[in-house]
Amino acid sequence: MLDWLYRKFSHDIGIDLGTANTLVYVKDKGIILREPSVVAINTDTGEVLAVGNEAKDMIGRTPSSIRAVRPLKDGVIADFEVTEKMLRYFIHKARQPHQFIAPRLVIGIPSGITDVEKRAVVDSAKSAGAREIRLIEEPMAAAIGAGLPVTEPFGSIIVDIGGGTTEVAVISLGGIVSSQSIRIAGDEFDEAIIMYAKNKFKLSIGERMAERVKIEIGSATELEEEKSMLMRGRDLLKGLPKTVRVTSPEIREAIADCLEAVVTAVKNTLEETSPELSADIFDRGIILAGGGALLINLHKRIQLSTGIATFIADDPMSCVVLGTQKVLEGNFFDLLFNTNKQK
């Protein structure tokens, strides 16, 4: 009887708890939230003033009494208390009015985090009001969300490039056979652009400007028609507002080391893969997921470096949360969660 009530009235939730963005799926309702993983806090009272889009708009614009923070760093919880408040906010928004049964959660986590970090995610979700929490490694969730045949007896490879981590995993028979997790991803690309602007142009720019430059003119290989845009910030020598024109070749130079690290992670994973699975991957290709997959020509750069056809998932930014959706719908549930159930 109790199980029937749970199934009938519990609106289970899947969460892609990302360093840059959090996506929330509610069973039978689809993806209902897609917001930045940012929280604005009153430092005097500890009160949460804003979460998500509204909080991100405050970054770099707050008085001393308000702090806009990203509680996850490099794919893991850096601030437990703030993460708990953020999760509570997202779960509250996802729950139905007058819902009396706490939801069951499936949360995507980086494959390289420690048991202590996993426990921090579980404890935060429990404190936020979840009935049951199960964790799924992000590359597995991304592979499921991208539609890869993860339960079949042949190899598939997924490269999930998020905000804080890049996850590369070879998957076969419902398990990760070999993987690499590096803490170089979208945030480090942005930081590299910030440092480049500082060193070359003596220009101080913020995270939002760096992200915009990366999205609009960043690329992983030469373009047929190179791009340029205006980059605005503060002159480090004069302390006044300053605008410079930056080009796509300059941004490629800025992010070159980050790009090489991602390519090396893919190569290292392939080197650790058995000949049989390597043959499968050569036939089927490499799939890119995560927001970083949208960097212009990144798939071409990886294909040139590995000699393996490389493709971008249909909805790369949603792959992890779509994977949690398929798990909540009952597919893969018993196969994937025989050891990590948390109550």
Sequence and secondary structure as in RCSB ss.txt:
>XXXX:A:sequence
MLDWLYRKFSHDIGIDLGTANTLVYVKDKGIILREPSVVAINTDTGEVLAVGNEAKDMIGRTPSSIRAVRPLKDG
VIADFEVTEKMLRYFIHKARQPHQFIAPRLVIGIPSGITDVEKRAVVDSAKSAGAREIRLIEEPMAAAIGAGLPV
TEPFGSIIVDIGGGTTEVAVISLGGIVSSQSIRIAGDEFDEAIIMYAKNKFKLSIGERMAERVKIEIGSATELEE
EKSMLMRGRDLLKGLPKTVRVTSPEIREAIADCLEAVVTAVKNTLEETSPELSADIFDRGIILAGGGALLINLHK
RIQLSTGIATFIADDPMSCVVLGTQKVLEGNFFDLLFNTNKQK
>XXXX:A:secstr
 HHHHHHHH   EEEEE SSEEEEEETTTEEEEEEES EEEETTT  EEEETHHHHTTTT   TTEEEE  EETT
EES HHHHHHHHHHHHHHHS TT  S  EEEEEE TT  HHHHHHHHHHHHHTT SEEEEEEHHHHHHHHTT  T
TSSS EEEEEE SS EEEEEEETTEEEEEEEES SHHHHHHHHHHHHHHHH EE  HHHHHHHHHHH BSS  SS
  EEEEEEEETTT SEEEEEEEHHHHHHHTHHHHHHHHHHHHHHHHTS HHHHHHHHHH EEEESGGGGSBTHHH
HHHHHHSS EEE SSGGGHHHHHHHHHHTTTTHHHH SS EE 
